[in-house]
Amino acid sequence: MRAGTLARTAAAVVATAVTGSAATDPRDPWYLALDKPAWQPPPVAFPVVWTALYADVALASAAAIDGLEQAGRADEARAYRRALAANLVLNAGWSWLFFRARRPWLAAAECAVLAVNSADLVRRTARVNQGAAAALTPYAAWCGFATALTAAIAVKNPGA
């Protein structure tokens, strides 16, 4: 994998993490007052999991983009970059919808779109690099889990 491609995907992922983190406040009284499902992971799990997943996204995406470009599939590489950009916007957007806008149902719907987009990234990656697709699969799975968790919070807090 080329260093320049990895640097670009890593920069995009870091920008996503910073943008999402700017909206996230797990100590906010509104959030603390929400009724959450018993199966919600402990707060410490989220930064640990997201750090590993963001690293996977940067590495797997760089491998996929490089593989597509080296195979002479420039149109697919451009389409992959667009899909990745949409994914990262959706990823950061969840925090703004949930924590800042305080709209759990809207955040759950947006997260469902993120989960589908993440599965599509795995599919796109698998077309060029099976190992990178396998590395990206936990990200898609976590986005599915996040959708279920957000929806469960929305159900338990109809007035939120």
N, C-alpha and C positions, 0 to 999 in steps of 0.2 A: 504494500500500500504506500502511496506517495505521501510524503510529509505534508505537502501543501493541501492535499485533500483532507487529511486528518485535521490539520489546523483549522480549516474552514468549518468542518462539521463540528469540531470541538468548540469553536467560537460560537456557532449557532446554538449549540446545546447549553453552553454557559450563559448566553444571553437569555435563553428560555428559563433556566433555573433562577437567574437573578430577577427576571421580570415576574415570575410566579411567586418567588419568595417575598418580593416587595408587597404583595397583596395578602400574604398569608400571616395570620396572627393566631396561633393556637391558644394564646392566653386571653384573647378577646372575651369579655363577659358574655357576649351573644353566643359565641361558639361553646364556651364552657357550660352554658345553660341548656344547650341542645340535648335532647334525649338521643343517645347513640346505641346502636346494637351491641350486644355482649361480645360479638365476634370482631369488633373493631380492634385492630392491632394497637398496642401501646404507643403513645406519642413518640418515643425514641425510635420506633421502627421506621417511621416515615423518612427522616433524613438519611438514614442508613440505606434503605431500599432505593430511594430516589437517586442517591449518589451513584450506586452501582448500576442502576438502569440507565441513567444519563451517560455513563461511560460506555455501556453497551451500545446505545443509540449512536454515539459519535463514532465508535470503532466499526460497527457493522455497516453503518451508512457509508462511511469512507471506503470500506472494502467493496461495497456494492457499486458505488459510483465509479471507483477506479476499475473494477472489473468490467463494467459496461463500456467505459471509455476505451480501455485496452482492447476490447473485442470489437471496436468500431461501431458501437451502438450508441452514438451521440444523442439521438432523439430520445432513447430510453433513459439515458443518464440525465437529460434535462427534465424529463417527466418525473424521474425519481427525486430530483432536487425539489421540484414543485410539491410533490407529495410529502417530502420531509418538511419543507417549510410550512405547509398547511398543518402537519402534525404538531410541529413545535408551537405554532400559534394557538392551536386548540389546547395543547398541554398547558401553556402559560395562562390561557384564558379561563381555565377552570377555576383557578385561585381567585381571579377577579370576580367571577360570577358567584362563587360560593362565599368567600370571606368578605369581599368588599361590597358586592351588590346584595349579599345575604339572600340569594335566590336558589335554595337547594334543588328545586325541581328543574329550573333552567340549567343549573350546573350538571344535574344528572343527565339531562338530554344532551347537553354539549359533550359530556364525558362519554356517552354512548357513541357519538360521532367520532370522538377520539379513539375509542376502542376499535371501531370498524376501520378507521384510517390506519391504526397501528397494525392490525391484522393484514391490511393491504401492503404495508411496508414490508412485513415478513414475506408475503407472497412475492413481491417485487424482488426482494433480496434473494429469495430461494431460486429465482430464475437465473441468477448469475453466480451465487456463492452459498452453497448449502451450510457451510460452517457459520458464516455470518448470519444466515437466517435462523439457525439454531440459537445463536447468541442473542438475537433480537426477540425471540419468542417470549421470554419472561416479561419483557416490556409490554407486549400485547396482552399477555395474561393479566398483568398487574392493572392495566388500563380497564380490562373487563371487571376485575375485582373492585377497582375504584368506582366504576359505574354502579355496581351492585351496592356498594357501601353508601354512596351518595344518595341513591334512590331510597335505601333503607332509612337514612337520616331524614329525607324529605317526607317519607310516610309517617315516621314517628313524630314529626314536628310540622303538622299541617299549617300552622299559623306562622311559621318562620319565613 
